[in-house]
Amino acid sequence: MEIPHFGIPPELAGRMSMAEQHEYLRTRLSRRRTLVTAGAVASGLLTGCSGSSSGSRSGQAGATASGAPSPSMSKAPGSLITPFGRHLAFGADPGTQMRISWQVPLAVKKPYVRVGLRPDDLGRKIEAELRDLRTPELKGIRAAVEQYYLHAALDGLRPDTTYYYGVGHEGFDPASPRHRSTVTSFRTAPARPPERFVFTAFGDQGVGEDAALNDRTLLRRKPAFHLHAGDICYADPTGKGKDSDVFDAGQWDRFLKQTEPVARSVPWMVTTGNHDMEAWYSPDGYGGQLARFSLPDSGFDARTAPGVYAFTYGNVGVVALDANDVSYEIPANLGYTEGRQTRWLDGKLGELRSSKDVDFIVVFFHHCAYSTSTHASDGGVRAEWLPLFARHEVDLVINGHNHVYERTDAIRNGEVGRPVPVGGTTDPRRDGIVYVTAGGGGKELYGFPDGVKESYEGNPADHEPVTTFRWTKSQDTKAESVQWSRVRYRGFSFLSVEAESGARPALKVSALASSGERIDHFEVRRGHETPHRSSSGGSRS
Protein backbone atom coordinates (compact mmCIF):
# COMPACT_ATOMS: atom_id res chain seq x y z
CA MET A 1 0.00 0.00 0.00
CA GLU A 2 1.35 3.41 -0.92
CA ILE A 3 1.82 5.74 2.03
CA PRO A 4 0.48 9.24 1.34
CA HIS A 5 2.85 12.21 1.38
CA PHE A 6 1.15 14.28 4.08
CA GLY A 7 2.43 17.83 3.82
CA ILE A 8 4.37 17.34 0.55
CA PRO A 9 2.52 16.61 -2.73
CA PRO A 10 3.71 13.28 -4.21
CA GLU A 11 4.78 14.82 -7.51
CA LEU A 12 6.93 17.32 -5.60
CA ALA A 13 8.35 14.93 -2.99
CA GLY A 14 9.68 12.63 -5.67
CA ARG A 15 11.95 15.40 -7.01
CA MET A 16 13.17 16.81 -3.69
CA SER A 17 16.42 16.15 -1.88
CA MET A 18 16.50 15.68 1.88
CA ALA A 19 17.57 19.30 2.38
CA GLU A 20 14.78 20.60 0.12
CA GLN A 21 12.19 18.55 2.02
CA HIS A 22 13.42 19.95 5.30
CA GLU A 23 13.09 23.53 4.09
CA TYR A 24 9.63 22.85 2.67
CA LEU A 25 8.39 21.29 5.91
CA ARG A 26 9.99 23.96 8.08
CA THR A 27 8.34 26.75 6.10
CA ARG A 28 4.98 25.06 5.61
CA LEU A 29 4.50 23.91 9.19
CA SER A 30 6.07 26.67 11.26
CA ARG A 31 2.82 28.64 11.54
CA ARG A 32 0.70 25.74 12.75
CA ARG A 33 3.03 24.09 15.23
CA THR A 34 1.57 23.44 18.68
CA LEU A 35 3.01 21.92 21.81
CA VAL A 36 1.73 18.59 23.03
CA THR A 37 0.90 17.90 26.66
CA ALA A 38 1.88 14.65 28.28
CA GLY A 39 -1.64 13.28 28.10
CA ALA A 40 -1.93 13.98 24.38
CA VAL A 41 0.58 11.36 23.26
CA ALA A 42 -1.41 8.55 21.70
CA SER A 43 0.94 5.82 22.90
CA GLY A 44 0.56 6.86 26.51
CA LEU A 45 4.29 7.50 26.81
CA LEU A 46 5.34 10.87 28.16
CA THR A 47 7.54 12.73 25.69
CA GLY A 48 8.98 16.17 25.90
CA CYS A 49 11.82 18.50 25.39
CA SER A 50 14.02 20.88 27.31
CA GLY A 51 15.28 24.26 26.31
CA SER A 52 17.63 25.04 29.18
CA SER A 53 20.97 23.81 27.97
CA SER A 54 24.52 24.98 27.86
CA GLY A 55 26.73 23.90 25.01
CA SER A 56 23.85 23.45 22.57
CA ARG A 57 24.82 22.35 19.09
CA SER A 58 23.22 23.31 15.80
CA GLY A 59 20.55 20.77 14.97
CA GLN A 60 20.56 19.52 18.56
CA ALA A 61 19.58 21.27 21.80
CA GLY A 62 17.35 24.24 21.25
CA ALA A 63 16.85 23.57 17.54
CA THR A 64 13.34 22.95 16.27
CA ALA A 65 11.70 22.37 12.92
CA SER A 66 10.37 25.92 13.04
CA GLY A 67 13.48 27.60 14.41
CA ALA A 68 11.47 28.69 17.45
CA PRO A 69 13.15 29.01 20.86
CA SER A 70 13.08 26.06 23.22
CA PRO A 71 10.18 25.69 25.65
CA SER A 72 10.44 26.62 29.29
CA MET A 73 11.18 24.18 32.09
CA SER A 74 8.44 21.84 33.27
CA LYS A 75 6.67 22.85 36.47
CA ALA A 76 6.28 19.20 37.49
CA PRO A 77 8.28 18.29 40.62
CA GLY A 78 11.54 16.57 39.73
CA SER A 79 10.72 13.78 42.16
CA LEU A 80 7.86 12.70 39.89
CA ILE A 81 9.97 12.52 36.72
CA THR A 82 11.77 9.22 36.14
CA PRO A 83 14.65 8.90 33.64
CA PHE A 84 14.48 6.11 31.05
CA GLY A 85 16.19 4.89 27.90
CA ARG A 86 19.78 4.85 29.17
CA HIS A 87 22.31 3.99 26.47
CA LEU A 88 26.10 4.08 26.44
CA ALA A 89 28.67 4.85 23.78
CA PHE A 90 32.44 5.03 23.83
CA GLY A 91 34.28 8.29 23.43
CA ALA A 92 37.24 8.44 21.08
CA ASP A 93 39.27 6.39 23.59
CA PRO A 94 37.22 3.42 24.94
CA GLY A 95 39.73 2.95 27.76
CA THR A 96 39.23 6.39 29.33
CA GLN A 97 36.00 7.83 27.89
CA MET A 98 32.33 6.87 28.12
CA ARG A 99 29.24 8.76 27.00
CA ILE A 100 26.04 8.23 28.98
CA SER A 101 22.75 9.21 27.36
CA TRP A 102 19.16 8.97 28.54
CA GLN A 103 15.72 10.50 28.21
CA VAL A 104 13.23 12.15 30.54
CA PRO A 105 9.49 12.50 29.90
CA LEU A 106 9.31 16.15 31.03
CA ALA A 107 11.77 19.00 31.32
CA VAL A 108 14.03 18.79 34.39
CA LYS A 109 16.46 21.04 36.23
CA LYS A 110 20.17 20.36 36.73
CA PRO A 111 20.49 16.88 35.15
CA TYR A 112 23.62 14.94 36.03
CA VAL A 113 25.34 11.57 36.31
CA ARG A 114 26.76 10.16 39.52
CA VAL A 115 29.65 7.73 39.07
CA GLY A 116 31.97 5.76 41.33
CA LEU A 117 33.86 2.53 41.84
CA ARG A 118 31.20 1.05 44.12
CA PRO A 119 27.40 1.14 43.83
CA ASP A 120 27.20 2.66 47.29
CA ASP A 121 29.84 5.32 46.64
CA LEU A 122 28.90 7.54 43.69
CA GLY A 123 30.93 10.53 44.77
CA ARG A 124 31.78 11.96 41.35
CA LYS A 125 29.02 14.12 39.84
CA ILE A 126 29.07 15.21 36.18
CA GLU A 127 26.68 17.79 34.75
CA ALA A 128 24.62 16.61 31.77
CA GLU A 129 23.71 18.46 28.59
CA LEU A 130 20.07 18.63 27.50
CA ARG A 131 19.25 18.46 23.80
CA ASP A 132 15.65 19.19 22.97
CA LEU A 133 13.90 17.82 19.93
CA ARG A 134 10.58 19.13 18.65
CA THR A 135 8.48 17.32 16.08
CA PRO A 136 5.83 19.69 14.74
CA GLU A 137 2.12 19.01 14.56
CA LEU A 138 0.84 17.38 11.40
CA LYS A 139 -2.77 18.51 11.27
CA GLY A 140 -5.22 15.64 11.29
CA ILE A 141 -2.40 13.10 11.65
CA ARG A 142 -0.56 13.71 14.93
CA ALA A 143 -0.01 16.22 17.67
CA ALA A 144 3.30 18.00 18.09
CA VAL A 145 5.81 16.11 20.19
CA GLU A 146 8.67 17.38 22.32
CA GLN A 147 11.40 15.09 23.59
CA TYR A 148 14.27 15.62 26.02
CA TYR A 149 17.59 13.81 25.59
CA LEU A 150 20.40 14.14 28.11
CA HIS A 151 24.08 13.40 27.68
CA ALA A 152 27.06 13.29 30.02
CA ALA A 153 30.68 12.94 28.95
CA LEU A 154 32.86 10.90 31.30
CA ASP A 155 36.56 11.48 30.65
CA GLY A 156 39.69 10.57 32.58
CA LEU A 157 38.44 7.09 33.48
CA ARG A 158 40.73 4.20 34.35
CA PRO A 159 41.16 1.51 31.68
CA ASP A 160 39.86 -1.99 32.38
CA THR A 161 37.76 -0.79 35.30
CA THR A 162 34.13 -1.34 36.31
CA TYR A 163 32.29 1.88 37.11
CA TYR A 164 28.87 2.23 38.68
CA TYR A 165 26.62 5.09 37.69
CA GLY A 166 23.19 6.57 38.12
CA VAL A 167 21.43 9.36 36.24
CA GLY A 168 19.42 12.04 37.98
CA HIS A 169 18.24 15.63 38.20
CA GLU A 170 16.96 18.05 40.81
CA GLY A 171 14.48 16.03 42.88
CA PHE A 172 15.71 12.61 41.66
CA ASP A 173 18.99 11.44 43.19
CA PRO A 174 20.13 7.94 42.11
CA ALA A 175 22.30 7.71 45.25
CA SER A 176 19.30 8.02 47.55
CA PRO A 177 17.87 4.80 49.04
CA ARG A 178 14.64 5.36 47.11
CA HIS A 179 16.36 5.29 43.71
CA ARG A 180 19.46 3.17 44.37
CA SER A 181 17.96 0.30 42.34
CA THR A 182 18.48 2.43 39.22
CA VAL A 183 22.28 2.32 39.62
CA THR A 184 24.02 0.14 37.02
CA SER A 185 27.55 -0.32 35.69
CA PHE A 186 29.87 -0.39 32.68
CA ARG A 187 33.47 -1.44 32.10
CA THR A 188 36.12 0.53 30.25
CA ALA A 189 38.38 -1.05 27.64
CA PRO A 190 41.76 -2.46 28.72
CA ALA A 191 44.85 -0.36 28.06
CA ARG A 192 46.44 -3.31 26.25
CA PRO A 193 44.70 -5.86 24.03
CA PRO A 194 43.07 -8.56 26.14
CA GLU A 195 43.60 -12.21 25.24
CA ARG A 196 40.01 -12.33 24.07
CA PHE A 197 36.83 -10.27 24.01
CA VAL A 198 33.46 -10.49 22.29
CA PHE A 199 31.43 -7.93 20.40
CA THR A 200 28.05 -8.32 18.70
CA ALA A 201 26.35 -6.73 15.71
CA PHE A 202 23.10 -6.48 13.77
CA GLY A 203 21.03 -3.97 11.82
CA ASP A 204 17.35 -3.28 11.17
CA GLN A 205 15.99 -3.74 14.67
CA GLY A 206 12.80 -1.78 15.23
CA VAL A 207 10.46 -2.36 18.17
CA GLY A 208 8.79 -5.65 19.05
CA GLU A 209 9.22 -8.98 20.79
CA ASP A 210 11.64 -10.35 18.18
CA ALA A 211 13.83 -7.28 18.57
CA ALA A 212 13.74 -7.55 22.36
CA LEU A 213 14.57 -11.27 22.22
CA ASN A 214 17.68 -10.53 20.17
CA ASP A 215 18.73 -8.02 22.84
CA ARG A 216 18.28 -10.57 25.62
CA THR A 217 20.14 -13.28 23.73
CA LEU A 218 23.13 -11.14 22.79
CA LEU A 219 23.44 -9.86 26.35
CA ARG A 220 24.20 -13.43 27.42
CA ARG A 221 27.30 -13.25 25.21
CA LYS A 222 28.65 -10.53 27.54
CA PRO A 223 29.82 -8.31 24.68
CA ALA A 224 32.31 -5.51 25.23
CA PHE A 225 30.23 -3.43 22.79
CA HIS A 226 27.49 -3.80 20.18
CA LEU A 227 27.46 -2.49 16.60
CA HIS A 228 24.08 -1.39 15.23
CA ALA A 229 24.32 -1.14 11.44
CA GLY A 230 21.49 1.34 10.92
CA ASP A 231 17.69 1.39 10.57
CA ILE A 232 17.47 1.71 14.30
CA CYS A 233 13.82 2.11 15.31
CA TYR A 234 11.77 2.87 12.15
CA ALA A 235 10.09 6.05 13.36
CA ASP A 236 10.17 6.83 9.63
CA PRO A 237 8.45 3.76 8.13
CA THR A 238 9.23 4.46 4.47
CA GLY A 239 12.99 4.90 4.45
CA LYS A 240 13.19 6.63 1.09
CA GLY A 241 14.27 10.02 2.35
CA LYS A 242 11.19 11.35 0.57
CA ASP A 243 8.32 10.55 2.93
CA SER A 244 9.77 11.61 6.25
CA ASP A 245 6.62 13.61 6.96
CA VAL A 246 4.92 10.27 7.74
CA PHE A 247 6.67 9.98 11.07
CA ASP A 248 6.07 8.71 14.61
CA ALA A 249 8.48 10.39 17.06
CA GLY A 250 7.09 8.28 19.90
CA GLN A 251 8.66 5.21 18.29
CA TRP A 252 12.00 6.44 19.62
CA ASP A 253 10.63 6.45 23.17
CA ARG A 254 9.50 2.85 22.76
CA PHE A 255 12.80 1.84 21.20
CA LEU A 256 14.96 3.36 23.93
CA LYS A 257 12.85 1.71 26.61
CA GLN A 258 13.18 -1.63 24.84
CA THR A 259 16.94 -1.31 24.41
CA GLU A 260 17.76 0.00 27.89
CA PRO A 261 18.23 -3.41 29.60
CA VAL A 262 21.27 -4.06 27.40
CA ALA A 263 22.42 -0.61 26.23
CA ARG A 264 22.67 0.72 29.82
CA SER A 265 25.73 -1.51 30.33
CA VAL A 266 26.92 -2.36 26.80
CA PRO A 267 28.09 0.55 24.59
CA TRP A 268 25.54 0.73 21.76
CA MET A 269 27.49 1.97 18.76
CA VAL A 270 25.06 2.99 16.01
CA THR A 271 25.35 4.22 12.47
CA THR A 272 22.74 5.62 10.09
CA GLY A 273 20.47 3.69 7.76
CA ASN A 274 17.99 4.95 5.20
CA HIS A 275 15.17 4.83 7.78
CA ASP A 276 17.25 7.09 10.04
CA MET A 277 17.09 10.07 7.65
CA GLU A 278 14.40 12.25 9.28
CA ALA A 279 13.73 15.47 7.38
CA TRP A 280 11.80 17.08 10.25
CA TYR A 281 14.91 18.05 12.16
CA SER A 282 17.69 19.24 9.84
CA PRO A 283 18.55 19.69 6.16
CA ASP A 284 20.41 16.37 6.01
CA GLY A 285 17.87 14.53 8.16
CA TYR A 286 20.28 13.85 11.02
CA GLY A 287 19.18 16.41 13.62
CA GLY A 288 17.25 13.71 15.46
CA GLN A 289 20.25 11.39 15.49
CA LEU A 290 22.42 14.17 16.91
CA ALA A 291 19.92 14.82 19.68
CA ARG A 292 19.55 11.18 20.73
CA PHE A 293 23.10 9.82 20.54
CA SER A 294 26.60 10.86 21.62
CA LEU A 295 29.19 9.04 19.52
CA PRO A 296 32.99 9.25 19.22
CA ASP A 297 34.54 12.32 17.63
CA SER A 298 37.08 10.75 15.29
CA GLY A 299 38.25 13.67 13.25
CA PHE A 300 35.24 13.75 10.92
CA ASP A 301 32.48 16.34 11.35
CA ALA A 302 30.28 14.66 13.95
CA ARG A 303 27.78 17.52 13.77
CA THR A 304 26.82 16.79 10.19
CA ALA A 305 27.55 13.05 9.96
CA PRO A 306 26.85 11.40 13.33
CA GLY A 307 27.19 7.89 11.90
CA VAL A 308 30.81 8.36 10.81
CA TYR A 309 33.48 7.59 13.41
CA ALA A 310 36.12 5.09 14.49
CA PHE A 311 37.49 3.59 17.68
CA THR A 312 39.94 0.89 18.69
CA TYR A 313 39.13 -1.76 21.28
CA GLY A 314 41.88 -4.24 22.06
CA ASN A 315 43.44 -5.37 18.78
CA VAL A 316 40.41 -4.42 16.65
CA GLY A 317 39.91 -1.11 14.87
CA VAL A 318 36.24 -0.40 14.19
CA VAL A 319 35.04 2.06 11.52
CA ALA A 320 31.42 3.24 11.21
CA LEU A 321 30.25 4.75 7.91
CA ASP A 322 27.14 6.50 6.60
CA ALA A 323 26.23 4.69 3.39
CA ASN A 324 23.41 7.16 2.65
CA ASP A 325 26.25 9.32 1.33
CA VAL A 326 27.10 6.87 -1.46
CA SER A 327 23.89 4.88 -2.05
CA TYR A 328 22.64 4.59 -5.63
CA GLU A 329 19.45 2.86 -4.50
CA ILE A 330 18.17 5.59 -2.15
CA PRO A 331 19.84 8.84 -3.23
CA ALA A 332 18.23 11.38 -0.87
CA ASN A 333 21.63 12.11 0.71
CA LEU A 334 23.82 10.91 -2.15
CA GLY A 335 27.03 12.96 -2.11
CA TYR A 336 26.05 15.14 0.84
CA THR A 337 29.61 15.08 2.25
CA GLU A 338 31.03 15.97 -1.18
CA GLY A 339 33.55 13.16 -0.94
CA ARG A 340 34.85 14.13 2.49
CA GLN A 341 33.69 10.89 4.10
CA THR A 342 35.51 8.75 1.54
CA ARG A 343 38.71 10.79 1.94
CA TRP A 344 38.43 10.47 5.73
CA LEU A 345 37.89 6.72 5.34
CA ASP A 346 41.05 6.37 3.25
CA GLY A 347 43.09 8.16 5.89
CA LYS A 348 41.52 6.34 8.84
CA LEU A 349 42.01 2.88 7.30
CA GLY A 350 45.62 3.74 6.56
CA GLU A 351 46.13 4.90 10.14
CA LEU A 352 44.62 1.72 11.58
CA ARG A 353 46.50 -0.60 9.24
CA SER A 354 49.83 1.01 10.13
CA SER A 355 49.20 0.74 13.88
CA LYS A 356 51.25 -1.95 15.56
CA ASP A 357 48.47 -2.46 18.10
CA VAL A 358 45.74 -3.23 15.54
CA ASP A 359 45.50 -6.75 14.12
CA PHE A 360 42.05 -6.47 12.56
CA ILE A 361 39.91 -3.78 10.93
CA VAL A 362 36.12 -4.18 11.04
CA VAL A 363 33.94 -1.78 9.02
CA PHE A 364 30.17 -1.53 9.48
CA PHE A 365 27.51 0.45 7.67
CA HIS A 366 23.95 -0.02 6.48
CA HIS A 367 23.56 -0.61 2.72
CA CYS A 368 24.92 -3.91 1.40
CA ALA A 369 28.03 -4.23 -0.67
CA TYR A 370 27.13 -7.85 -1.45
CA SER A 371 23.71 -9.41 -0.88
CA THR A 372 21.11 -11.30 -2.90
CA SER A 373 18.05 -10.46 -0.78
CA THR A 374 15.36 -7.82 -1.45
CA HIS A 375 17.54 -4.69 -1.72
CA ALA A 376 20.42 -6.72 -3.22
CA SER A 377 23.76 -4.89 -3.60
CA ASP A 378 24.41 -1.16 -3.82
CA GLY A 379 26.67 -0.18 -6.70
CA GLY A 380 27.50 3.12 -5.02
CA VAL A 381 29.00 1.35 -2.02
CA ARG A 382 31.01 -0.88 -4.32
CA ALA A 383 32.29 2.00 -6.44
CA GLU A 384 33.28 4.35 -3.62
CA TRP A 385 34.54 2.13 -0.81
CA LEU A 386 35.50 -1.35 -1.97
CA PRO A 387 38.78 -0.18 -3.56
CA LEU A 388 39.75 1.33 -0.20
CA PHE A 389 38.76 -1.83 1.68
CA ALA A 390 41.01 -3.85 -0.63
CA ARG A 391 43.91 -1.39 -0.49
CA HIS A 392 43.96 -1.34 3.31
CA GLU A 393 43.13 -5.05 3.72
CA VAL A 394 39.95 -4.67 5.76
CA ASP A 395 39.24 -7.94 7.57
CA LEU A 396 35.45 -7.97 7.96
CA VAL A 397 32.55 -5.86 6.63
CA ILE A 398 29.17 -5.88 8.40
CA ASN A 399 25.98 -4.53 6.79
CA GLY A 400 22.24 -4.49 7.45
CA HIS A 401 19.49 -3.22 5.08
CA ASN A 402 18.37 -6.69 3.94
CA HIS A 403 16.38 -8.31 6.75
CA VAL A 404 18.13 -11.68 6.59
CA TYR A 405 21.48 -13.22 7.46
CA GLU A 406 23.72 -13.71 4.44
CA ARG A 407 27.45 -14.24 4.29
CA THR A 408 29.82 -14.27 1.35
CA ASP A 409 32.94 -16.22 0.56
CA ALA A 410 36.14 -14.16 0.64
CA ILE A 411 35.76 -11.69 -2.24
CA ARG A 412 38.72 -10.34 -4.18
CA ASN A 413 38.33 -8.03 -7.19
CA GLY A 414 34.60 -8.69 -7.27
CA GLU A 415 35.02 -12.47 -7.53
CA VAL A 416 35.41 -15.35 -5.10
CA GLY A 417 38.99 -15.17 -3.89
CA ARG A 418 38.56 -18.24 -1.71
CA PRO A 419 35.54 -20.33 -0.72
CA VAL A 420 34.78 -19.99 3.00
CA PRO A 421 32.30 -22.73 3.93
CA VAL A 422 30.74 -22.95 7.37
CA GLY A 423 33.63 -23.58 9.76
CA GLY A 424 36.20 -22.28 7.27
CA THR A 425 39.20 -20.01 7.75
CA THR A 426 40.35 -17.14 5.57
CA ASP A 427 43.24 -14.68 5.41
CA PRO A 428 42.19 -11.28 3.98
CA ARG A 429 45.71 -10.53 2.72
CA ARG A 430 45.62 -13.57 0.49
CA ASP A 431 41.95 -14.33 -0.11
CA GLY A 432 39.97 -11.10 0.02
CA ILE A 433 37.22 -9.87 2.35
CA VAL A 434 34.17 -11.61 3.81
CA TYR A 435 30.99 -9.49 3.78
CA VAL A 436 28.19 -10.22 6.25
CA THR A 437 24.61 -9.02 6.00
CA ALA A 438 23.33 -9.10 9.59
CA GLY A 439 19.91 -7.57 8.98
CA GLY A 440 17.87 -9.91 11.18
CA GLY A 441 17.85 -7.55 14.16
CA GLY A 442 14.08 -7.67 14.70
CA LYS A 443 12.21 -5.98 11.86
CA GLU A 444 9.95 -8.02 9.55
CA LEU A 445 12.04 -10.51 7.60
CA TYR A 446 12.81 -10.57 3.89
CA GLY A 447 13.52 -13.56 1.69
CA PHE A 448 15.86 -14.64 -1.09
CA PRO A 449 15.32 -14.80 -4.87
CA ASP A 450 12.77 -17.32 -6.10
CA GLY A 451 14.16 -20.82 -6.13
CA VAL A 452 17.17 -19.94 -3.96
CA LYS A 453 17.40 -22.17 -0.90
CA GLU A 454 18.55 -21.20 2.55
CA SER A 455 21.88 -22.74 3.43
CA TYR A 456 23.33 -22.56 6.94
CA GLU A 457 24.89 -24.66 9.65
CA GLY A 458 22.75 -27.74 10.20
CA ASN A 459 20.78 -27.06 7.00
CA PRO A 460 23.26 -27.03 4.08
CA ALA A 461 22.23 -26.76 0.45
CA ASP A 462 24.23 -27.40 -2.71
CA HIS A 463 26.34 -24.38 -3.58
CA GLU A 464 24.99 -22.93 -6.83
CA PRO A 465 25.04 -19.55 -8.59
CA VAL A 466 22.38 -17.05 -7.52
CA THR A 467 20.71 -14.66 -9.94
CA THR A 468 20.37 -11.26 -8.29
CA PHE A 469 21.12 -7.60 -9.14
CA ARG A 470 22.94 -4.46 -8.12
CA TRP A 471 21.79 -0.82 -8.12
CA THR A 472 23.36 1.50 -10.66
CA LYS A 473 23.99 5.24 -10.55
CA SER A 474 20.92 5.88 -12.72
CA GLN A 475 18.79 4.11 -10.04
CA ASP A 476 18.25 1.19 -12.36
CA THR A 477 19.08 -2.41 -11.50
CA LYS A 478 21.59 -4.56 -13.36
CA ALA A 479 21.21 -8.33 -13.17
CA GLU A 480 24.17 -10.44 -12.12
CA SER A 481 24.77 -14.13 -11.49
CA VAL A 482 26.97 -14.57 -8.42
CA GLN A 483 28.97 -17.37 -6.85
CA TRP A 484 29.83 -15.56 -3.62
CA SER A 485 26.59 -16.15 -1.65
CA ARG A 486 27.77 -18.84 0.76
CA VAL A 487 25.40 -18.81 3.78
CA ARG A 488 21.74 -17.72 3.76
CA TYR A 489 19.34 -17.75 6.72
CA ARG A 490 15.88 -16.21 6.88
CA GLY A 491 15.38 -15.63 10.59
CA PHE A 492 16.04 -13.20 13.40
CA SER A 493 19.71 -13.33 14.27
CA PHE A 494 22.84 -11.42 15.20
CA LEU A 495 26.59 -11.62 14.78
CA SER A 496 28.89 -12.55 17.66
CA VAL A 497 32.61 -11.99 17.10
CA GLU A 498 35.32 -13.26 19.44
CA ALA A 499 38.60 -11.41 18.97
CA GLU A 500 41.82 -13.11 20.07
CA SER A 501 45.22 -11.44 20.37
CA GLY A 502 48.70 -12.82 20.91
CA ALA A 503 50.98 -14.83 18.63
CA ARG A 504 48.11 -16.06 16.41
CA PRO A 505 45.42 -13.39 16.45
CA ALA A 506 42.00 -14.32 15.13
CA LEU A 507 38.46 -13.14 14.64
CA LYS A 508 36.15 -16.06 15.39
CA VAL A 509 32.88 -15.02 13.80
CA SER A 510 29.59 -16.72 14.66
CA ALA A 511 26.04 -15.98 13.63
CA LEU A 512 23.40 -16.88 16.20
CA ALA A 513 19.67 -17.14 15.81
CA SER A 514 17.67 -15.18 18.37
CA SER A 515 17.17 -18.52 20.18
CA GLY A 516 20.94 -18.74 20.66
CA GLU A 517 21.39 -21.56 18.13
CA ARG A 518 24.44 -21.14 15.92
CA ILE A 519 23.72 -20.85 12.19
CA ASP A 520 27.19 -20.01 10.88
CA HIS A 521 30.80 -19.70 11.97
CA PHE A 522 34.15 -18.99 10.35
CA GLU A 523 37.56 -17.56 11.30
CA VAL A 524 39.61 -14.65 10.00
CA ARG A 525 43.35 -14.99 10.52
CA ARG A 526 46.10 -12.82 9.07
CA GLY A 527 49.38 -14.18 7.75
CA HIS A 528 48.82 -17.85 8.54
CA GLU A 529 48.32 -20.54 5.90
CA THR A 530 45.54 -22.33 7.70
CA PRO A 531 43.69 -24.73 5.40
CA HIS A 532 39.95 -24.11 5.34
CA ARG A 533 37.66 -26.94 6.34
CA SER A 534 35.58 -28.33 3.50
CA SER A 535 32.64 -29.38 5.64
CA SER A 536 30.28 -27.65 8.00
CA GLY A 537 31.55 -29.60 10.94
CA GLY A 538 31.72 -28.33 14.48
CA SER A 539 29.27 -28.42 17.32
CA ARG A 540 26.32 -26.08 17.56
CA SER A 541 25.67 -24.20 20.76
Disulfide bonds with the S-S distance in Angstrom:
none
